[in-house]
C-alpha cells in the first residue's frame, strides 16, 4: 500500500498498522481508517503547512492510496477535524473523496436556496389548485337568498313588461265606430311605458349576469397555480452541483413524485392587498426553502430513504438511491471466512432480534392549516402488528419495539367530485348560461365548474407543511393513492422489514482473506455469497500490509418463519 499526499509519495509512521474500515450500518462512516489518526512525518508536514498558508484549512488536500497497480483509493486530508500540528509531524484524518461520508457532509449543508443563488436552474411544474373553504353552509345560505331575490325581481319585471305590452296593443287597436279612431295620447304614453319597462328588464338581466359573475368568483375561485418540482429533479441537480451524478431505479419507477413547497415569496404585497381573484401568481418558489420539511439536499435524501425504505450509496462519484435490498441480488462477490472462534474451532453467532418490531406505523404529516388533510385521512396512515403464530404462555410472549416511519410531507389531496354547494350552484349557473345564450354572447359557468375536477384542492391560500404529490402532467390521476398512500408504502417498500422475511444470524469479527480487487468490489456492493447464501457484510476491516480482513456479516436463518404473522391494524 503506497501513500501519496498531493501526488508526492510519503510514508506515514504507522503504515504497517494502517487499514480501512467500512461500516455499512451507519450512513456517515461508510469508509474510514482503522486508526483514529494518520501520523505524517516532516515532509508531509511541510506540504500541509504550504497548503494552509496558500489555500487555507477549509479545502482538503488530495490523498491517494495505491493498493496494487491499477487499484487506487482516492482520499483527502480533512484539516477541519482535530488536526494536531507538531514540530516534526502532524496527526490528521483522511476521508474518501467523492464517497458517501464526504458527500453527505456537504449535502446536509447545501440548501436549495443556495443552489438557486449559485445559478442552478430547476425545471418547475405549474400545479393547478382551487380553494374549497370551510364556510360552505354560509355560502349556500347566501346563494339561496340571492336566488330568491333575483328570481322574484325577474318574474315581476317580466310580468310588468307583459302587462305594458298588452295595454299598448289594446291602445293601438282601432275603436269601433264611423269612422274608426285611435287615442294618440294613450298610445304615446303606453309606448314610453313599454320602452321604460323593457329597458328596466334588460338592465335587470345585465345586473343578474354581473351578479352571477361576482357570485361565481366568490363561490368558485379561479383555478390558480403553484410552482412545484419533481423529487428526482431536485436530487439530480443537487448532486450535480456538488460534483456527483445521480441514479435511481426507485425514483424512475415513480417518476411523478413531486414536492409542492409551502407558499412563501418575499418582497411581495400582502395577500390582504388583493381581491381574491387577483391572486393569479405563484406564492411558491418551486423548490424547498427554509420553511419546508426538507430545506437541504441531505434532508431530502434522508426523507426519501425513510419514506421508501431506501439506502444511498456513493460509488465512484455516482450517488445511487434504491430500496435497501436492491443490491442483494446484484453481488458478484464470494468469500470464504474462517470459524468465528479459532482457539477451540467452533462457530458462534447471534440473532438479529433487535430488528423485531411489535408495531409498524407509517404516516404522513397532518397539516391543520389545510383541512383537506383531515377530511381525507384514510390513505395517510397504516399500522401493522407482529403477532405470535402459536402461543403456549401468553404472559411470556416477548415481541416488542416500534418502527415509526414518519414521512416528512403532507399528502396533497385531489379534487375528485363537486361539493354539495357546487352541485347546488351548478343548476343556477346552467340556467344563466341558457338565458345569456338566448340573448347572444352566452356564458359558460357550468363548464368551468366541471373543469375543477382533478386539480389539487386546498382550504386556504397558505399551508404550513410541504406536500407530496404524484403528478402525471400537472395533475394527480384518480388512482394517485395507489402510488403514495401509506398502504402503498408498505406493500411496495416496507413489507420486507417483517421479521419473518428479515431473520438472520449475525457473525461478528470473522477473519478471512480477500484480494485488493475483492475489497474494492465489497465497497461498491456489501453483499457476498458465503457458504451458498447471499449475506450482507455489516462491517469490514481491511489491512493491506498484513493481507488480513475481519468482517461482521449477517446470514439468512429462518428462525422467525412460521413463528409469527403480521396483523393489519389499519390501512
C-alpha positions in Angstrom: 0.0 0.0 0.0 1.6 3.2 -1.2 0.5 6.7 0.1 0.6 9.9 -1.9 -0.1 13.4 -0.5 -0.8 15.9 -3.3 0.8 13.5 -5.7 4.0 13.2 -3.6 4.7 9.8 -2.1 5.0 9.7 1.6 5.3 7.1 4.3 3.1 7.5 7.5 4.9 6.4 10.6 2.2 3.8 11.4 2.0 2.4 7.9 2.1 -1.2 8.9 -0.9 -0.9 11.1 -3.0 1.2 8.7 -6.1 -0.4 7.3 -9.5 0.7 6.4 -12.9 0.0 7.9 -16.3 0.1 6.2 -19.4 0.2 8.4 -22.4 -0.3 6.3 -24.9 0.0 9.1 -24.4 3.8 9.6 -24.5 6.3 6.8 -22.0 8.8 7.9 -19.0 6.4 8.3 -19.0 4.1 5.3 -15.3 4.1 4.9 -12.6 5.3 7.3 -9.2 4.4 8.6 -8.9 1.7 11.3 -6.8 4.1 13.3 -8.0 7.4 14.8 -5.2 9.4 13.3 -2.8 9.3 10.5 0.7 10.4 11.6 2.5 12.1 8.8 6.3 12.9 9.1 8.2 16.0 8.4 8.0 16.0 4.6 4.2 15.7 4.7 4.1 18.4 7.4 5.8 20.8 5.0 3.3 20.0 2.2 0.4 20.6 4.6 1.9 23.8 6.0 2.3 25.2 2.5 -1.3 24.3 1.7 -2.5 26.1 4.8 -0.5 29.2 4.0 -1.7 29.4 0.4 -5.2 27.9 0.3 -6.3 27.5 3.9 -7.7 24.8 6.0 -11.2 24.8 4.5 -10.2 22.9 1.4 -8.9 19.4 1.8 -5.6 18.1 0.3 -5.8 15.2 -2.2 -4.5 11.9 -0.6 -4.2 8.8 -2.8 -3.6 5.2 -1.7 -2.4 2.7 -4.3 -3.1 -0.9 -3.1 -1.7 -2.5 -6.2 -1.2 -1.5 -9.9 -4.4 -0.2 -11.2 -6.3 -0.2 -7.9 -6.4 3.3 -6.4 -8.4 4.7 -3.5 -8.9 8.5 -3.6 -9.0 10.2 -0.2 -8.4 13.7 1.0 -6.9 15.2 4.2 -9.5 17.0 6.2 -7.8 19.8 8.1 -11.0 21.0 9.8 -11.3 17.9 12.1 -8.9 17.7 15.0 -5.6 18.2 13.1 -2.7 18.3 15.6 0.4 20.2 14.5 3.8 19.3 16.0 7.4 20.4 15.1 8.2 17.4 13.1 4.9 15.6 12.3 1.2 16.1 12.1 -1.8 14.0 13.0 -4.7 14.3 10.6 -7.9 12.5 9.5 -8.4 11.4 5.9 -11.7 10.7 4.2 -12.8 9.0 1.0 -13.0 11.5 -1.9 -16.3 11.6 -3.8 -17.7 9.0 -1.4 -20.6 8.7 0.8 -19.3 10.2 4.0 -17.9 13.3 2.3 -21.0 13.6 0.1 -23.5 13.8 2.9 -21.3 16.1 5.0 -21.7 18.6 2.1 -25.3 17.7 1.1 -26.5 18.3 4.7 -25.2 21.8 4.5 -26.3 22.6 0.9 -29.8 24.2 0.7 -31.8 24.5 -2.5 -31.9 28.3 -1.8 -28.0 28.2 -2.1 -28.1 26.2 -5.3 -30.6 28.7 -6.8 -28.4 31.6 -5.7 -25.4 30.0 -7.4 -27.3 29.7 -10.7 -28.8 26.2 -10.6 -31.9 26.1 -12.8 -34.6 23.7 -11.7 -37.4 22.6 -14.0 -40.7 23.5 -12.4 -44.3 22.3 -12.9 -47.3 24.7 -12.6 -49.7 22.7 -10.4 -53.3 23.9 -10.7 -55.3 24.2 -7.4 -58.6 25.5 -6.1 -59.7 26.8 -2.7 -62.5 24.9 -1.1 -63.2 26.9 2.0 -65.0 25.5 5.1 -67.8 28.1 5.0 -70.0 26.0 2.7 -73.1 26.4 4.8 -72.9 30.2 4.9 -72.2 30.4 1.2 -75.1 28.1 0.5 -77.5 30.3 2.6 -76.3 33.5 0.8 -76.8 31.8 -2.6 -80.3 30.7 -1.7 -81.3 34.3 -0.6 -79.8 35.7 -3.7 -81.5 33.3 -6.0 -84.9 34.1 -4.3 -84.5 37.8 -4.6 -83.3 37.9 -8.2 -85.8 35.3 -9.3 -88.7 37.3 -7.7 -87.5 40.6 -9.3 -87.0 39.0 -12.7 -90.5 37.4 -12.6 -92.1 40.7 -11.6 -90.2 42.6 -14.3 -91.3 40.2 -17.0 -94.9 40.4 -15.6 -94.9 44.2 -15.7 -93.4 44.2 -19.2 -96.1 41.8 -20.4 -98.9 44.0 -18.9 -97.4 47.1 -20.5 -97.2 45.5 -23.9 -100.8 44.2 -23.6 -102.0 47.7 -22.7 -100.1 49.1 -25.7 -101.6 46.6 -28.0 -105.1 47.5 -26.7 -104.3 51.2 -27.3 -103.4 50.8 -30.9 -106.4 48.7 -31.7 -109.0 50.7 -33.7 -112.1 51.8 -31.8 -115.4 50.7 -33.3 -117.3 53.5 -35.0 -117.6 55.5 -38.1 -115.0 56.5 -38.8 -112.7 54.2 -36.6 -110.4 56.2 -34.3 -107.2 55.9 -32.2 -106.3 57.7 -28.9 -102.9 59.0 -29.8 -102.2 60.2 -26.3 -102.7 56.8 -24.8 -100.5 55.3 -27.5 -97.7 57.7 -26.8 -97.9 57.2 -23.0 -98.0 53.4 -23.2 -95.2 53.3 -25.7 -93.0 55.2 -23.3 -94.1 52.9 -20.5 -93.2 49.8 -22.6 -89.8 51.2 -23.6 -89.1 52.0 -20.0 -90.2 48.6 -18.8 -88.1 47.0 -21.5 -85.1 49.0 -20.5 -85.6 48.0 -16.9 -85.9 44.4 -17.7 -82.8 44.5 -19.9 -80.9 46.3 -17.1 -82.1 43.7 -14.6 -80.9 40.9 -16.9 -77.5 42.6 -17.2 -77.4 43.1 -13.4 -78.2 39.4 -13.0 -75.4 38.4 -15.3 -73.0 40.7 -13.4 -74.2 39.4 -10.1 -73.7 35.8 -11.4 -70.2 36.7 -12.4 -69.4 38.1 -9.0 -71.1 35.3 -7.2 -69.2 32.8 -9.3 -65.9 34.3 -8.4 -66.8 34.2 -4.7 -68.2 30.7 -4.7 -65.7 29.2 -7.2 -62.4 31.0 -7.0 -60.5 30.7 -10.3 -58.0 27.9 -10.8 -54.6 29.2 -9.8 -51.1 27.7 -9.9 -48.3 26.9 -7.5 -44.8 26.0 -8.7 -43.6 22.6 -7.8 -40.6 20.3 -8.6 -40.1 16.6 -9.1 -38.1 14.8 -6.4 -35.6 13.3 -8.9 -35.1 16.8 -10.5 -34.2 18.3 -7.1 -31.8 15.5 -6.1 -30.2 15.2 -9.6 -29.5 18.9 -9.8 -28.2 18.9 -6.2 -25.8 16.0 -6.8 -24.6 17.7 -10.0 -24.0 20.9 -8.1 -21.7 19.0 -5.6 -19.8 17.3 -8.5 -21.7 13.9 -8.5 -24.1 12.2 -10.8 -27.3 10.5 -9.7 -29.0 7.2 -10.5 -32.2 5.7 -9.0 -34.3 2.9 -10.4 -36.6 3.6 -7.5 -37.4 7.2 -8.5 -37.5 6.2 -12.1 -40.4 3.8 -11.2 -42.3 6.6 -9.5 -41.3 9.4 -11.9 -44.3 11.5 -10.9 -43.1 12.0 -7.4 -43.3 15.8 -6.8 -42.8 18.2 -3.9 -45.0 21.2 -3.5 -43.2 23.7 -1.2 -45.1 25.9 1.3 -46.2 29.2 -0.1 -43.5 31.8 0.7 -42.3 34.5 -1.6 -40.5 37.5 -0.1 -40.9 41.1 -1.2 -44.5 40.8 -2.4 -47.6 42.7 -1.3 -49.7 41.2 1.5 -52.4 38.8 0.5 -54.9 41.2 2.1 -54.0 43.8 -0.5 -55.5 41.7 -3.3 -59.0 40.8 -4.3 -59.5 37.1 -4.2 -59.4 36.5 -8.0 -56.4 38.8 -8.4 -54.3 36.2 -6.7 -53.2 34.7 -10.0 -49.5 34.4 -9.4 -47.5 31.7 -7.7 -46.7 32.0 -4.0 -44.1 29.3 -4.1 -40.5 29.4 -5.4 -40.9 25.8 -6.8 -38.0 24.4 -4.7 -38.0 23.7 -0.9 -36.9 26.7 1.3 -36.0 27.0 4.9 -39.7 26.8 5.9 -40.1 23.4 4.2 -39.7 19.9 5.6 -36.6 19.3 3.6 -34.6 22.5 3.0 -31.3 20.9 2.1 -30.3 18.2 -0.3 -29.2 15.9 2.5 -32.5 16.3 4.4 -34.5 15.5 1.2 -32.5 12.3 0.5 -32.9 11.3 4.2 -36.7 11.9 3.9 -36.9 9.7 0.8 -34.9 7.0 2.5 -37.3 6.9 5.3 -40.5 7.0 3.2 -39.4 4.4 0.7 -37.2 2.1 2.9 -34.2 3.1 0.8 -30.5 3.4 1.2 -28.0 5.6 -0.6 -24.6 4.5 -1.9 -21.9 6.7 -3.4 -19.7 4.7 -5.8 -17.0 6.4 -7.9 -18.8 9.8 -7.8 -22.2 8.3 -8.6 -25.0 8.7 -6.0 -27.4 5.7 -6.0 -30.7 5.7 -4.2 -32.5 2.4 -4.1 -34.7 0.2 -1.9 -32.5 -1.2 0.8 -32.4 -4.8 -0.7 -31.7 -3.6 -4.2 -28.0 -4.7 -4.2 -28.7 -8.1 -2.7 -29.2 -9.9 -6.0 -26.5 -8.0 -7.9 -23.5 -9.1 -6.0 -20.6 -10.8 -7.8 -18.7 -11.3 -4.5 -17.8 -14.7 -3.0 -15.7 -15.0 0.2 -14.7 -17.9 2.5 -14.5 -16.8 6.1 -12.9 -18.9 8.9 -14.7 -20.1 12.0 -15.6 -17.3 14.5 -13.7 -18.8 17.4 -10.3 -20.1 16.2 -9.0 -21.3 19.6 -11.4 -24.2 20.0 -12.5 -24.5 16.4 -16.2 -23.7 16.8 -18.7 -21.3 15.4 -20.6 -18.5 17.1 -23.5 -16.2 16.1 -26.3 -14.1 17.5 -29.7 -13.4 16.0 -30.9 -10.1 14.8 -33.7 -9.9 17.3 -33.2 -6.2 17.6 -34.9 -5.9 14.2 -38.1 -7.3 15.6 -41.0 -4.8 16.0 -44.3 -5.1 17.6 -45.8 -2.0 15.9 -45.0 -0.7 12.5 -46.6 2.7 11.8 -46.4 4.6 8.5 -47.9 8.0 8.5 -47.8 11.4 6.7 -47.9 14.7 8.4 -51.2 16.3 9.3 -51.4 20.0 8.2 -54.0 21.7 10.4 -53.8 24.8 8.1 -55.3 22.7 5.3 -58.4 20.9 6.4 -58.3 18.6 3.4 -55.5 16.6 5.2 -58.0 15.9 8.0 -61.0 15.4 5.8 -59.1 12.8 3.6 -57.3 11.0 6.3 -57.7 7.4 5.2 -54.7 7.0 2.9 -52.3 8.9 5.2 -51.5 6.3 7.7 -51.2 2.5 8.0 -50.4 0.3 11.1 -49.3 -3.3 11.4 -48.5 -5.6 14.3 -46.3 -8.6 14.7 -48.3 -11.4 16.3 -47.1 -14.9 17.5 -48.4 -17.8 15.4 -48.7 -20.2 18.3 -49.0 -19.3 22.0 -48.4 -21.6 25.0 -48.0 -19.0 27.7 -49.4 -15.6 26.7 -47.6 -13.8 29.6 -44.2 -15.0 28.2 -44.7 -13.6 24.7 -41.8 -11.2 24.2 -42.4 -9.2 21.0 -41.7 -5.5 21.4 -40.5 -2.4 19.6 -41.9 0.4 17.5 -40.8 1.1 13.9 -42.1 4.6 13.3 -42.0 5.6 9.6 -42.6 9.4 10.0 -43.0 10.8 6.5 -41.8 14.4 6.3 -44.6 15.6 4.0 -48.4 16.1 4.0 -50.3 14.2 1.3 -51.7 16.5 -1.4 -55.5 15.9 -1.9 -57.0 15.6 -5.4 -60.5 17.1 -6.1 -62.5 14.1 -7.2 -66.0 15.5 -7.3 -68.2 18.5 -6.9 -69.1 19.6 -3.4 -72.8 19.8 -2.4 -72.6 23.6 -2.8 -71.1 23.3 -6.2 -73.8 20.9 -7.3 -76.4 23.2 -5.9 -75.0 26.2 -7.6 -74.4 24.4 -10.9 -78.1 24.3 -11.6 -78.4 28.1 -11.2 -75.4 28.9 -13.4 -76.5 26.4 -16.1 -79.8 28.4 -16.2 -77.8 31.6 -16.5 -75.8 30.1 -19.3 -79.1 29.3 -21.2 -80.5 32.8 -20.7 -77.4 34.5 -21.8 -77.2 32.2 -24.8 -80.7 33.3 -25.9 -79.6 37.0 -25.9 -76.2 36.3 -27.5 -72.7 36.2 -26.0 -73.5 33.3 -23.7 -71.6 32.5 -20.6 -70.1 29.0 -19.7 -70.2 28.9 -16.0 -71.3 25.3 -15.7 -68.4 24.1 -17.8 -65.9 26.0 -15.6 -67.3 24.2 -12.6 -66.7 20.8 -14.1 -63.2 21.8 -15.1 -62.2 21.9 -11.5 -62.3 18.1 -11.2 -58.8 16.6 -10.9 -56.9 19.6 -9.6 -55.3 20.0 -6.1 -57.7 21.3 -3.5 -56.8 23.5 -0.5 -58.8 25.1 2.2 -56.9 28.4 2.1 -54.2 30.2 0.1 -51.4 29.3 2.6 -50.5 26.0 4.1 -47.8 25.1 6.6 -46.4 21.7 5.6 -44.7 20.7 2.4 -46.9 18.5 0.3 -46.1 15.4 -1.7 -47.9 14.8 -5.0 -47.9 12.2 -7.7 -48.3 14.0 -11.0 -49.0 12.9 -14.5 -48.6 16.1 -16.4 -49.6 18.8 -13.9 -52.4 16.9 -12.1 -52.7 13.9 -9.9 -54.5 10.9 -11.6 -57.6 9.4 -10.0 -55.5 6.5 -8.7 -52.7 8.6 -7.2 -53.3 7.0 -3.8 -52.1 3.7 -5.3 -48.7 5.2 -5.5 -48.5 7.4 -2.4 -50.8 6.1 0.3 -49.3 4.7 3.5 -50.7 1.3 2.4 -48.8 1.6 -0.9 -45.6 2.4 1.0 -46.0 -0.8 3.0 -47.0 -3.0 0.0 -44.2 -1.8 -2.2 -41.3 -0.9 0.0 -41.6 -1.7 3.7 -43.1 -5.2 3.8 -39.6 -6.6 3.5 -39.0 -5.4 7.1 -41.3 -8.1 8.5 -39.1 -10.2 10.8 -40.2 -13.5 9.1 -38.7 -12.1 5.9 -35.8 -10.4 7.6 -34.4 -13.0 10.1 -30.6 -13.6 10.2 -27.7 -14.9 12.1 -25.0 -12.3 12.8 -21.4 -13.4 12.9 -19.0 -10.9 14.4 -15.3 -10.2 13.6 -14.7 -13.3 11.4 -11.2 -13.5 9.8 -10.9 -14.1 6.1 -8.6 -13.3 3.2 -9.6 -11.3 0.2 -7.7 -9.7 -2.6 -7.4 -5.9 -3.1 -9.8 -6.2 -6.0 -12.4 -8.0 -3.9 -12.1 -5.3 -1.2 -13.0 -2.6 -3.8 -15.9 -4.7 -5.0 -17.2 -5.1 -1.5 -17.1 -1.3 -1.0 -19.4 -0.9 -4.0 -21.7 -3.8 -3.1 -21.6 -5.1 0.5 -23.4 -8.4 -0.3 -21.4 -11.6 -0.9 -22.0 -15.3 -1.3 -20.9 -17.2 1.8 -21.5 -20.9 2.0 -24.1 -20.8 -0.7 -26.1 -17.9 0.9 -26.1 -14.3 -0.1 -25.0 -12.5 3.0 -24.8 -8.8 3.9 -21.5 -7.5 5.1 -22.2 -5.2 8.0 -18.6 -4.2 8.9 -15.3 -4.7 7.0 -11.8 -4.1 8.3 -9.0 -4.5 5.8 -5.3 -4.2 6.5 -3.4 -4.5 3.2 0.1 -4.8 4.7 -1.0 -7.9 6.7 -3.2 -9.4 4.0 -5.9 -9.6 6.7 -9.6 -9.0 6.6 -12.1 -9.1 9.5 -15.8 -9.0 8.7 -19.1 -8.9 10.5 -21.9 -10.2 8.4 -25.4 -11.5 8.6 -26.5 -14.8 7.1 -30.2 -15.8 6.3 -31.6 -18.0 9.0 -35.3 -18.7 9.2 -35.8 -18.6 12.9 -39.0 -16.4 12.7 -40.6 -18.0 9.6 -43.8 -19.7 10.7 -43.4 -18.4 14.2 -45.0 -15.0 13.8 -47.5 -13.4 11.5 -48.2 -9.7 10.5 -51.6 -8.4 11.5 -53.1 -5.5 9.6 -54.4 -3.0 12.2 -55.3 -0.1 9.8 -54.7 0.5 6.1 
